[in-house]
Amino acid sequence: MHYHYLLAGLPNLENDSSKPVPDLEWLRGELEEQLTASDLRLIDLVSEDSGDVQLTEEQRAYADELSEPAKTNFLAGLHYARGLKSANGFVRQWFEYLLNVNNIISALTCRKHGWDIKQQIVGEGEVAQLLRTSTLRDFGLSPIIEDYETIAAIAADDDLYNRERKIDALKWQWLEDHSFNHYFGIEQVIAYWLQVKLLTRWKPLTIEQGTETFRSLLSDLKHGTENVEI
């Protein structure tokens, strides 16, 4: 399903500083009117967080027996597992990227403070396994994760506000890079929705200020990772 008219009619998120960040409630209404039911469910899926996970009775009973952070990580694991099972490849890649970024930052933070890394890693797969077991400086991930050094630079920032801004800059760039070739498809709609959510986090920035900030932060990161020590 292509959404030529929908995407063509949405405010430009890159260069039009005269318009405010689109209101999420308004945008949601537009999507509900024009997306198919299955595509709207994809929007719902990428909008969820671990607190929205619907638990079975068995999962709820198990979660109630866990203490923190095990309970939070259990719920997060279920959340990512759901996204990784999506029939849409773009959505699967997005969840995998988020999982890897969050796990890498958690692992580097644990290593920096001498905490138990294994307790903080969520999910399974090659990246999670390496983070749990490897003693290498980069956990053996540099050949696997293209943005590893950039993510490491983010983890090294002790300012939590700046770190969140840099993480969002990284997400913004990923969405642009991976939705570009999906011309007028649901993937571009999902990317637009998620980018608006990122911009909304940092209101009252204008669209131009927001995108310039994200791009500037990302550029600084890419040119500032050579001297990062974790």
Secondary structure as UniProt FT lines:
FT   HELIX           4..9
FT   TURN            17..18
FT   HELIX           24..34
FT   HELIX           37..47
FT   HELIX           50..52
FT   HELIX           57..65
FT   TURN            68..69
FT   HELIX           70..84
FT   HELIX           89..113
FT   HELIX           117..119
FT   HELIX           126..133
FT   TURN            137..140
FT   TURN            142..144
FT   TURN            146..147
FT   HELIX           148..155
FT   HELIX           160..179
FT   TURN            180..181
FT   TURN            183..184
FT   HELIX           186..201
FT   TURN            202..204
FT   HELIX           207..222
FT   TURN            226..227
//
